[in-house]
Amino acid sequence: MENKVKTADEAVALIRNGDVVSCSGFVGTGTPEELIAALERRFVSTEGPRDLTLVFAAACGDGKERGLNRIARNGLIRRAIGGHWSLVPKLAKLAMDNQIEAYNLPLGTISHLYRDSAAHKAGTLTKVGLGTFVDPRQDGGKINSRTKEDLVYLMQIGGDEWLFYKAFKIDVALIRGTTADPEGNITMEREALLLDAQAAAMAARNSNGLVIAQVERIASSGSLDARTVVVPGMLVDYVVVAPGATHWQTYATDYSPAYSGEIRVPIDAMPALPLNERKLIARRCAFELPRGGVINLGIGMPESVAAVAAEEHILHDLTLTAESGVIGGLLQGGLDFGAGINAQALLHQNQQIDFYDGGGLDLACLGMAQVDGAGNVNVSRFGSHLAGAGGFINISQNTRQLVFAGTFAADGGASCVEGGELQIVAEGQTSKFVKAVEQITFNGPLAAARGQSVLYVTERCVFKLQPEGLQLIEVAPGIDIERDVLAHMAFRPIIGDVVRMDPRIYQSKPMGLATMRQDPPQSNHCAQANDEKSSVLKFEAKPNSHEVLRPSARPPINS
């Protein structure tokens, strides 16, 4: 049998001009850094290979130099099809500068395309993306004018609208694991995630392509437990043993046994977040967490909701999940995002997306960059920044209860808490509440028509989606509606009875959520079946005086 163990340089030398190359990874987790670095070295020294098509579901990058940022070079990449772009800014710049053909498709749909391409299906049929920039009636997922080919098609089936995403072959799949044997069987016992390594390997194998696996060690033939093998050797052509410097578990962590499930750690003893805007927003979001609910927390501001849940000792009441495949435990943030501590299980990413697309989540808390009066949200493209949708569309379109979280304004804004009241120190230069979002990543009117419950939470106020548009429902202690909210919005929201946000949010001590959650645990799905009774912890949203605010009265905040 041919020896499958090669050096990284030997392996990437087999990539040809014009190949379609898929790359596993979620931020830095599961990212084959050694293989990407070798491809960079080859191109720098030989100017080849050229005109590659690069496919990635999550952004394999650190926002600076590592991951796919290494290979963001003119001539090397002709086309890129990606889900999340924010952490690969060098590649995003090529796309925004019209230097390459580029697509932004939902992370979960790309994940499914690996699986469907492996099965030689024509593509993926789904409702994910309807009414967003991925819909061919808008941008069809195309990032720039250079990009001409349609990959997304609108279809009518049984009177319903669907989107069909065209399948693609994979010539080379770059994947990562922990241990390989000489036959190429790959295990992942020290990895924080499984991701789509298996599906991508199958897709490449069934396209007569190559599968190159980066690992950290080689085991003897026949020594691996078959139950631990994630990618069987019949799918793997070459194995590369990476040095430790290019095989960190995540971009932030060399190795944590808690991420791989080797040990469990006491999470209730973790330090509390400082009382800043991030914590205020996360605290308000935490009031919406249903007992026994299955939750997704998005990247950015929502990451802090997990820390608040830990501080409030309510994690045992929840099942936190990430689109990366983590089930349970405490989700991590920053360059550890996608990993989890004390996870109950790890799913393949495409399986997690099956669960999400089918409506399995009870609640999702996601970020927001722009919001308009209709309730549309943009997180994917604003100004010169290409963030990409990531899993946002899969999650937001199919979850019954949504909470969008973010600061009220961006670029230089600052606030602080004094005496239990929020004080605006400096207004942000950029309002997030705009006349029209630059790109629709979440369609407010369609969500309202579907009956989704949607909140928009900031540090100074809360809005709710109504069929008629956005309604202001709560403001923080210390905030004047006209001066601090309406004056900084490009549209006037619906205003009825506006109440104060719960004062416990603005106190330094814990809010005591654990003692308030007294109803029997049940998910929203159970609640829906039980005469639509919700198990969500009801937000008090009023001080002792039961104050109701009206903007025309401009009441003083001394109650």
C-alpha positions, -999 to 999 in steps of 0.1 A, spaced: 0 0 0 13 35 -8 25 55 21 -1 82 26 21 103 49 36 133 30 51 167 39 28 197 35 48 209 5 46 175 -12 8 173 -6 -1 208 -19 21 203 -49 -7 181 -62 -32 210 -64 -36 219 -101 -45 252 -118 -83 258 -118 -90 233 -90 -120 237 -67 -105 236 -32 -126 233 0 -112 242 34 -125 230 67 -124 252 98 -144 274 121 -123 305 129 -92 285 139 -108 254 151 -103 226 126 -84 249 103 -56 231 85 -31 259 90 0 239 79 -16 230 46 -27 266 39 7 279 48 23 254 24 0 265 -4 10 301 3 47 291 1 42 273 -31 24 303 -48 50 328 -35 79 307 -49 64 294 -81 33 316 -89 13 284 -89 -13 270 -87 -35 296 -103 -72 304 -107 -84 283 -78 -120 282 -67 -121 284 -29 -151 270 -9 -155 275 28 -186 275 51 -172 293 82 -144 318 80 -111 300 85 -92 330 97 -82 352 126 -91 385 111 -55 393 103 -29 370 88 -37 334 95 -60 310 78 -73 318 44 -59 353 47 -26 337 38 -38 327 3 -57 359 -5 -35 367 -35 -43 378 -71 -37 350 -95 -40 323 -69 -77 327 -63 -102 332 -92 -134 326 -73 -145 323 -36 -177 308 -23 -180 315 15 -204 317 43 -186 340 68 -161 366 56 -154 389 85 -123 369 97 -108 367 63 -104 404 55 -77 400 29 -99 377 9 -129 400 15 -108 429 1 -102 410 -31 -140 404 -34 -149 440 -25 -123 454 -50 -138 433 -78 -106 413 -82 -122 379 -79 -156 363 -84 -172 360 -50 -203 347 -34 -217 349 1 -241 320 7 -255 308 40 -230 288 61 -255 260 66 -264 258 30 -227 254 20 -225 228 47 -254 209 31 -239 214 -4 -209 194 7 -232 165 16 -254 169 -14 -224 171 -37 -211 139 -22 -244 123 -31 -241 137 -67 -274 156 -62 -280 185 -85 -280 209 -55 -297 218 -23 -334 228 -22 -344 249 8 -363 279 19 -333 294 36 -324 327 21 -359 337 7 -364 374 10 -327 381 18 -298 392 -3 -292 356 -13 -326 355 -30 -320 359 -68 -346 386 -68 -321 406 -48 -283 398 -52 -284 360 -55 -255 359 -31 -232 377 -56 -207 401 -39 -196 421 -68 -202 430 -105 -175 407 -117 -195 377 -105 -219 367 -132 -228 330 -129 -261 322 -110 -257 297 -82 -291 303 -66 -324 298 -84 -360 306 -73 -384 277 -77 -421 272 -72 -431 238 -58 -466 230 -46 -475 267 -45 -445 275 -22 -414 294 -30 -380 276 -26 -344 284 -34 -322 259 -53 -285 261 -47 -264 246 -74 -240 218 -64 -203 220 -72 -176 194 -75 -146 195 -51 -112 187 -66 -93 190 -33 -106 189 2 -83 202 29 -93 188 63 -79 184 98 -79 158 125 -59 146 155 -45 111 147 -40 92 115 -29 57 109 -9 46 78 -41 37 60 -54 73 64 -81 68 90 -86 100 109 -97 106 145 -105 139 162 -101 132 199 -81 164 206 -102 186 182 -128 210 196 -152 204 167 -160 178 139 -173 204 114 -177 191 78 -145 172 74 -163 139 66 -188 154 42 -162 174 23 -139 143 21 -168 123 6 -176 151 -19 -140 152 -31 -137 114 -32 -169 111 -53 -156 139 -76 -124 119 -82 -106 145 -62 -80 145 -35 -84 146 2 -54 159 22 -57 156 60 -36 176 85 -30 158 118 -7 161 148 4 124 151 6 90 134 -6 58 151 4 23 141 -17 4 116 -48 -12 132 -45 6 165 -74 31 161 -108 22 176 -132 21 147 -158 40 168 -134 70 170 -126 73 133 -144 103 118 -130 102 83 -123 66 71 -90 60 53 -107 51 20 -116 88 16 -81 101 24 -53 103 -1 -26 120 19 -18 128 55 4 156 67 18 158 103 18 194 114 42 210 139 25 223 170 28 259 159 3 253 130 -19 229 149 -33 249 177 -68 238 189 -81 273 182 -64 305 172 -66 316 209 -58 283 226 -29 259 221 -49 231 237 -77 229 263 -88 195 274 -121 211 283 -127 220 246 -121 184 235 -142 169 263 -113 153 280 -121 170 313 -150 190 327 -144 223 345 -164 242 371 -180 270 350 -199 286 378 -166 298 393 -157 318 362 -152 356 367 -181 378 361 -181 403 332 -176 440 340 -207 461 341 -203 476 306 -226 480 275 -219 444 265 -230 430 299 -261 453 300 -273 440 267 -265 403 275 -284 407 308 -315 419 291 -312 391 266 -309 366 294 -344 375 306 -357 359 274 -340 325 279 -367 298 283 -363 271 309 -353 239 293 -348 257 260 -324 249 232 -305 281 224 -282 294 197 -259 323 205 -243 341 176 -209 357 172 -201 391 187 -223 407 213 -245 375 219 -214 356 230 -217 374 264 -252 359 271 -235 326 279 -212 343 305 -243 360 321 -261 327 322 -231 312 340 -229 341 364 -267 337 372 -263 300 377 -290 291 351 -268 272 326 -282 239 339 -317 251 327 -305 256 291 -289 237 262 -267 262 245 -256 253 209 -235 267 181 -239 261 144 -204 246 145 -219 215 161 -216 220 198 -244 208 220 -246 220 257 -220 234 280 -206 269 279 -200 284 245 -168 303 240 -161 337 223 -135 356 205 -110 335 186 -123 305 206 -158 310 191 -174 278 180 -158 257 208 -175 249 240 -166 239 276 -183 209 291 -202 201 259 -228 173 260 -222 163 224 -205 173 191 -224 170 159 -212 173 123 -219 208 113 -243 198 85 -263 177 110 -266 207 134 -279 228 105 -305 201 98 -317 206 133 -317 244 130 -334 245 95 -361 222 108 -371 246 136 -354 228 164 -342 259 183 -364 275 209 -345 308 209 -316 325 191 -297 355 201 -279 371 172 -260 403 164 -272 434 144 -253 460 125 -282 478 109 -320 478 115 -347 496 96 -383 505 104 -396 474 88 -375 453 112 -350 442 85 -316 434 99 -282 437 81 -252 419 95 -236 408 62 -224 439 44 -222 475 55 -201 503 41 -168 488 29 -170 459 54 -179 424 41 -189 404 72 -208 377 54 -240 360 67 -224 330 83 -251 309 100 -273 339 106 -298 332 78 -303 296 86 -308 304 123 -329 336 121 -353 323 94 -362 291 112 -362 300 149 -395 307 167 -381 334 191 -354 358 181 -334 384 201 -311 407 181 -285 422 203 -261 452 198 -252 486 210 -276 514 200 -249 532 179 -215 524 166 -181 541 161 -171 560 192 -201 558 214 -197 553 251 -220 550 282 -216 541 318 -238 532 348 -241 556 377 -264 550 406 -284 524 387 -290 546 357 -274 546 322 -255 578 313 -246 585 277 -210 597 278 -205 601 240 -229 594 211 -217 570 185 -210 585 151 -230 558 132 -266 551 140 -276 514 137 -313 524 132 -313 534 95 -339 544 69 -331 513 48 -305 486 55 -278 483 29 -284 445 26 -312 423 40 -298 395 60 -331 391 80 -364 400 65 -386 416 91 -419 416 72 -416 380 63 -407 371 99 -438 390 111 -459 371 85 -444 338 98 -454 347 134 -419 349 147 -414 367 180 -386 392 175 -369 416 199 -341 441 192 -321 447 224 -296 476 230 -281 490 262 -305 519 262 -338 505 248 -357 475 234 -378 473 203 -403 446 192 -412 435 157 -449 441 149 -467 435 115 -466 473 110 -429 476 118 -406 483 148 -422 493 181 -403 509 210 -413 490 241 -386 497 268 -360 523 277 -332 521 303 -333 540 336 -316 574 330 -326 575 293 -349 602 278 -368 588 248 -367 619 226 -331 630 234 -314 596 237 -334 574 214 -356 590 187 -332 618 180 -306 593 168 -329 571 146 -335 576 108 -371 566 112 -398 569 139 -408 536 154 -442 527 166 -446 541 201 -473 530 226 -468 524 262 -430 524 268 -418 510 301 -386 510 320 -361 482 316 -356 461 347 -335 480 372 -316 449 381 -298 450 348 -281 482 359 -269 470 393 -234 456 399 -247 425 418 -261 394 401 -298 398 391 -310 366 408 -324 349 377 -320 315 392 -344 322 420 -370 337 396 -371 307 373 -398 287 392 -419 273 364 -414 236 355 -387 233 328 -400 229 293 -389 240 259 -410 263 238 -419 234 216 -435 218 247 -451 251 256 -465 255 221 -482 221 224 -496 231 258 -521 258 247 -493 280 236 -483 287 272 -447 301 272 -421 289 297 -401 321 290 -391 340 321 -413 371 320 -394 403 320 -406 428 347 -396 458 326 -409 482 352 -396 499 384 -415 500 417 -437 529 404 -449 510 373 -439 540 353 -452 542 317 -433 566 295 -446 587 265 -421 606 244 -443 637 240 -443 641 278 -406 638 281 -409 627 318 -380 631 341 -363 598 351 -365 601 389 -389 573 397 
